[in-house]
């Protein structure tokens, strides 16, 4: 269910509310994630007792949930990563990360999710956007839902940092993961910035902080359509592998 809600949150984000309710989907996703991770917390706390007393002779008996073997560790790392990225503006998942066992939080994919959240917390939105290509498909889905907000915040910061300077539109496209230079120009104009064919002129006072968030169509998040044909362990692989 966690994979379902994560992927369809990405896939259906452009649909009208009568077809798809993003608030309800996020609520169900977080409930599933919190339940799943709370089970692992209980297992971590009572590992010694569980090994002796719990009878795992049901349909899941083939998996030893009291260990972090290959059957369960990959899932846990993915779910911990999703919990961080689905709550990108919440510091509590970051605190949770620091309380994990060393062998869990040292996993590269989980460290990447934490570093993305840390960069977001520090206002380094360009760095967050650049990390998209290093994520696996499901964590990419989770982070992509934050992309319009990240782009807006980055443009607002840049309107101060690059005040009265012109920045190439192609650079903005690459930094903020717009799908085209034209899309970057549209976003800049939407937020009140002067965008010409090749450059964007940043002026601090021109940025429209009250402008509605510009939402990019879901299909525009290019190559994730491969997920429709993927399954099993492949959803945990980085997208460039």
N, C-alpha and C positions, 0 to 999 in steps of 0.2 A: 504493500500500500504506500509506503514511503516513496518508492521509485515511481509509482503511478502518479501520485500527487505532485511530485517534483517535475516530472516530464510534462504532464498535462497542464501544469501551471505555466510552463514555458510555451507549450504548443497552442494553448487556447487563449493566451493573454490578450489577443486583439478582438476576441468575440464580445458581442454585447452582453450586458448583465443578464438578460433573459435566457441566454444560452449558457453562459459560464459566469460563475460568481467567484472572483479571485479572493475575496475576503474569506468566504467559507472554505475554499480550497486550502488557503494558507492556514486557517484554523485547524482543519483536519490534519494537514501535514505536520504541524507542530505538535499536535496531540500524539500522533503516531511516533514521531521522533522522541518526544519526551518519555513516552512509555517504553520504547525500545531501549533508550539509554539508561533509564531507571532500572531496568532489568539487569543490565551490565553492571550498574553500580552495586546492586544487591549481590550479584555474583562475585564481584571484587571484594566486597566486604565479608562475605561468608564463604569464601572459596574452600577453606579447610573443612568446614562442616558439610558443605555441599558434596564434596568428593566422597564423603563417607555415608551420607544419609539420603541423598536424593536419588530416586529410582528413575533413570532415564530410559525406561523400557517401552516408551510409547513410540509413536511414529517417528520421532526425532532421535531415537536411541542411538542412531549411527553417529551422531555428532556429540562431541564432548564439550558442552557449553561451559565447563569449568576451566577450560584452557583457552589460550589464544592461538590455537592451531590454524592451519591454512583455511579450514572450513569456515571459521568464524572471524578471524582477525581482519580479513579483507573487508567483510561487511561492516565490522565495527569502525574501521578507519574511515570508510565511506560515510557512514552515518554521523560520526563525529564531525567530519568535514562539512556535511550538509547542514548540520545544526549550526555551525559557525556562519556559513554563507547565507543561510536562509534568514538569519538574524544579524545581518551585517551592521546594523546600527545599535545593537544591544551589546553591552560589555559583559553580560553574564556568561555567554558562551566562551568568551576569552578567559574569564576566571576559571571556568570549568576545565579548559585546556590545561592550565597550569597545575590543576589538581590531579591530572591523569598520571598513571604510572609512566615512568621514563621511557619504557620500551614502546608505549603507545604514542606519546606525544613526539617521539623522535622520528616517527614515520614521515617520509618526505612529503607525501600528499597531504597529510594533516598539518604539517608545518607550513606548507604552502597556503592552506586555507587560513591558518592563524595569521600569517604574514600579510595576507590580503586584508583581513579584518583590521590588523594593526595599521596598515597603510591608510585605510579608510578613516580610522579613528584620528590619525595624524593629518588628515586632509590632503594626502598625496594621491589624488584621484587618478592621475595619469598612470602611476605605478599600478594601481588596482586594475585599470583597463588593460594594461600591457600583460597582466598575468592570465588573462582569459585563455590564451592559446596553450597554456601549460596545464589546464584543468582537464579532467576526464569529462565525458559527455554529460553526466548527471550533475556534477558540480558546476559545469558550464551553464546548464539550464538554470540552476539556482542563482548564479551570479548575474546572468543576463537580465533577469527581472529587475535588477538594480541599475542596469546600464543607463536608462534615461536620466535617473536622478544623478548618477555619477557624472554624466556628461554636462548636465546643468551646473552642478557644483564646481566642476573643473573650469567651465567657461567663466563662472563668476569670480573664481580665484584668479584666473588669468587676466580678467579685465582690470584687476588691480596690479598684478605682477608685471603685465605687459602694457601698462597704461601708456597710450599715445604711440604704441608700436604696432607694426603690421606683421602678422604671422602667416606664412604660406598655408593655404587651405589644405593642401595635401598633407602637411605636417599635422594639422588638427585631425584630419581623417585617420591618420595612423596612430596618433597618441590616444585618441578617445574612441577608437574602434567604430567610427562611422563606416557605413558600407560603401560610401562614395564621397567624392569631394562635393557633389551637389547636395547630398544629405547634410554634410557639415555646414555648408552655406545656409541651408534652410534653417538649421538649428540656431545658428548665430543670429540670423535675421529675426527669428522667432523671439529671441531674448534681447532684441534691441541693438545688436552689434552691427556695424557696417561691414557687410561681406561683399567683396567684389569677385571677379572671376577667378583670380589667382591668390588673393590675400584677404585676411580679415583684420580690420583696424579695431584694436581694443582701446576703448575709452572708459574709464572707471564709472563715470556718471551715466553712461548710456545703457548699462546692463539693467534689464527689467526684472527685478527680483520678484515682482508680483505676477509675472507671466505664468500661465498654466504649464505644467510639465509637458514637454513634447515627447509623445510616445512613438517609438519606431515600430513599424509593423513587424510581427513576429517572423514572417518569412525572410525579412531583411537580415536576420541574424544568420546569414549564409549557411555554412556547410553542416549544420547540425541535423539536417534531414537524414543523414546516414544512420541516425539512431533508430529510425523506423525499421531498419533491417538488422539492427544489432540486438544482442541479448546476452544473458549470462555474464561471464567475467569481462566481456569486452566493454561493458559500460563503465568499468573501473579504470580503463586504460587512458593515458593522456591522449589528447586529440591528435597530436603530431607524431604518435608512435605507429 
